[in-house]
Amino acid sequence: MFSKTDKPTTSSTDATNVQHSTGNPAPSPAPALAASGGGASPPSILSADIKITGNIESAGDIQIQGTIHGDVHSKTVTINQGAHIEGSIHADIAEISGSIKGQVRAQTVNITKSAKVVGDIIHETVAIEAGAYLEGQYRRLESEPAPASKPAAKPAAKSADASASSNAGSDTPELRVS
């Protein structure tokens, strides 16, 4: 799809021959990150002129300025002012300043005053600035209990008749399953 030539491009929209004005191919950002000691990678930025239909998944951070028709799964999702999302957001951290129509599920959700959210918000921590538009329910994200910690039945939950008839004179609680 891309080719290297010694001629500078004549059109900025020619995607088959992308070069700097010096005629050299654009440098890859990966070696610069490796040379600087690794560190966190920069976010993937979907600019305002991008429109995507389909789901997006990333192990890193995504900054959305354009329009997405689909679900977004990422570590951190930032929806900038002017961005539009129709689909769900699943992230550790969701920063919302734009418009979303769909469910937001994140550990931490920050909603700014310029945000418009139509859909449910499932969170562990939420911050909502005054002036934000919210339509939908929001509820706390509950951790799933470990199987050993799920109570099968509580002895205190027995009816008074069952405990009186079967436990008369006994200190050991009895569990009846019918």
C-alpha positions as CSV (number, residue, x, y, z in Angstrom):
1,M,0.0,0.0,0.0
2,F,2.8,2.4,0.9
3,S,5.9,2.9,-1.3
4,K,9.2,4.7,-0.9
5,T,10.3,7.1,-3.6
6,D,12.7,10.0,-3.7
7,K,10.1,12.4,-5.0
8,P,8.1,14.6,-2.6
9,T,4.3,14.0,-2.8
10,T,2.3,16.4,-4.9
11,S,-1.0,15.8,-3.0
12,S,-1.5,15.7,0.7
13,T,-4.4,13.2,0.2
14,D,-2.4,10.7,-1.7
15,A,-2.4,7.8,0.8
16,T,-0.2,5.5,-1.4
17,N,2.9,7.7,-1.2
18,V,3.2,9.4,2.2
19,Q,6.5,11.3,2.8
20,H,7.9,14.4,4.5
21,S,8.7,17.3,2.2
22,T,12.4,16.2,2.4
23,G,11.6,13.1,0.5
24,N,12.4,10.8,3.4
25,P,9.8,8.4,4.7
26,A,8.1,9.3,8.0
27,P,10.0,7.9,11.0
28,S,8.3,5.2,13.1
29,P,7.4,6.3,16.7
30,A,8.3,2.8,18.1
31,P,12.1,3.2,18.1
32,A,11.8,6.6,19.8
33,L,9.8,5.0,22.6
34,A,12.2,2.1,23.0
35,A,15.2,4.6,23.2
36,S,13.5,6.6,25.9
37,G,13.2,3.6,28.2
38,G,9.9,2.3,27.1
39,G,7.3,4.0,29.4
40,A,3.7,4.2,28.7
41,S,2.7,4.3,25.0
42,P,0.9,7.4,23.7
43,P,-2.9,7.1,23.3
44,S,-4.4,6.1,19.9
45,I,-6.1,9.2,18.7
46,L,-9.1,9.0,16.4
47,S,-9.3,12.6,15.0
48,A,-12.4,14.6,14.4
49,D,-12.5,13.8,10.6
50,I,-12.6,10.0,11.3
51,K,-15.9,8.1,11.2
52,I,-15.7,4.4,12.2
53,T,-18.4,1.8,11.9
54,G,-17.5,-1.3,13.9
55,N,-16.0,-2.2,17.2
56,I,-12.7,-1.0,18.5
57,E,-10.4,-2.9,21.0
58,S,-7.2,-1.7,22.5
59,A,-4.9,-2.8,25.4
60,G,-3.9,0.9,25.8
61,D,-5.5,4.3,25.8
62,I,-7.9,5.6,23.1
63,Q,-8.7,9.3,22.6
64,I,-11.8,9.8,20.4
65,Q,-12.5,13.1,18.6
66,G,-14.5,11.7,15.7
67,T,-17.6,9.5,15.3
68,I,-17.8,5.8,16.2
69,H,-20.8,3.5,15.5
70,G,-19.8,0.5,17.5
71,D,-18.4,-0.7,20.9
72,V,-15.1,0.6,22.4
73,H,-13.0,-1.7,24.7
74,S,-9.9,-0.2,26.1
75,K,-7.9,0.5,29.3
76,T,-8.7,4.2,29.1
77,V,-11.2,5.9,26.8
78,T,-11.3,9.6,26.4
79,I,-14.3,11.0,24.5
80,N,-13.5,14.6,23.6
81,Q,-15.9,17.4,23.2
82,G,-17.5,17.2,19.7
83,A,-17.0,13.4,19.5
84,H,-20.0,11.1,19.0
85,I,-20.3,7.5,20.0
86,E,-23.2,5.1,19.3
87,G,-22.3,1.9,21.2
88,S,-21.1,0.8,24.5
89,I,-17.9,1.8,26.3
90,H,-15.9,-0.8,28.4
91,A,-12.8,0.6,30.1
92,D,-11.0,0.9,33.4
93,I,-11.2,4.7,33.1
94,A,-13.8,6.6,30.9
95,E,-13.4,10.4,30.5
96,I,-16.5,11.8,28.7
97,S,-16.7,15.3,27.3
98,G,-18.5,14.4,24.1
99,S,-21.8,12.6,23.2
100,I,-22.5,8.9,23.8
101,K,-25.6,6.9,23.2
102,G,-25.1,3.5,24.8
103,Q,-23.9,1.9,28.0
104,V,-20.7,3.1,29.8
105,R,-19.1,0.4,32.0
106,A,-15.9,1.5,33.7
107,Q,-14.2,1.4,37.1
108,T,-13.9,5.2,37.1
109,V,-16.2,7.4,35.1
110,N,-15.6,11.2,34.8
111,I,-18.3,13.2,33.0
112,T,-17.7,16.8,32.2
113,K,-20.2,19.6,31.8
114,S,-20.0,19.4,28.0
115,A,-21.0,15.7,28.0
116,K,-24.2,14.2,26.7
117,V,-24.8,10.6,27.9
118,V,-27.9,8.7,26.9
119,G,-27.6,5.3,28.4
120,D,-26.8,3.5,31.6
121,I,-23.5,4.1,33.5
122,I,-22.1,1.2,35.5
123,H,-19.2,2.4,37.6
124,E,-17.1,1.9,40.8
125,T,-16.4,5.6,41.1
126,V,-18.2,8.4,39.2
127,A,-17.7,12.2,39.0
128,I,-20.2,14.3,37.2
129,E,-19.7,18.0,36.6
130,A,-22.7,20.4,36.9
131,G,-24.3,21.0,33.5
132,A,-23.6,17.5,32.1
133,Y,-26.6,15.9,30.3
134,L,-27.5,12.5,31.6
135,E,-30.4,10.3,30.5
136,G,-30.4,6.8,31.9
137,Q,-29.6,4.9,35.1
138,Y,-26.3,4.7,36.8
139,R,-25.4,2.0,39.3
140,R,-22.4,0.8,41.1
141,L,-20.2,-1.9,39.6
142,E,-20.2,-4.7,42.1
143,S,-17.3,-7.1,42.3
144,E,-18.3,-10.7,41.8
145,P,-18.0,-12.6,45.1
146,A,-15.8,-15.7,45.1
147,P,-17.7,-19.0,45.0
148,A,-16.6,-19.8,48.6
149,S,-18.0,-16.6,50.0
150,K,-21.5,-17.1,48.5
151,P,-23.8,-18.2,51.3
152,A,-25.8,-21.2,50.4
153,A,-28.4,-20.6,53.1
154,K,-28.3,-18.8,56.4
155,P,-29.3,-20.6,59.5
156,A,-30.9,-17.4,60.8
157,A,-33.1,-17.4,57.7
158,K,-35.0,-20.5,58.9
159,S,-38.5,-20.1,59.9
160,A,-39.4,-20.2,63.6
161,D,-41.5,-23.3,63.2
162,A,-38.6,-25.3,61.5
163,S,-36.1,-24.3,64.1
164,A,-38.4,-25.1,67.0
165,S,-39.5,-28.5,65.7
166,S,-36.2,-29.8,64.5
167,N,-33.7,-28.1,66.9
168,A,-35.4,-28.6,70.3
169,G,-32.6,-29.2,72.8
170,S,-29.8,-29.0,70.2
171,D,-27.1,-26.3,69.9
172,T,-26.2,-27.2,66.3
173,P,-28.2,-25.4,63.6
174,E,-29.9,-27.5,61.0
175,L,-30.3,-26.7,57.4
176,R,-33.4,-28.1,55.6
177,V,-33.6,-28.0,51.8
178,S,-37.0,-28.7,50.3
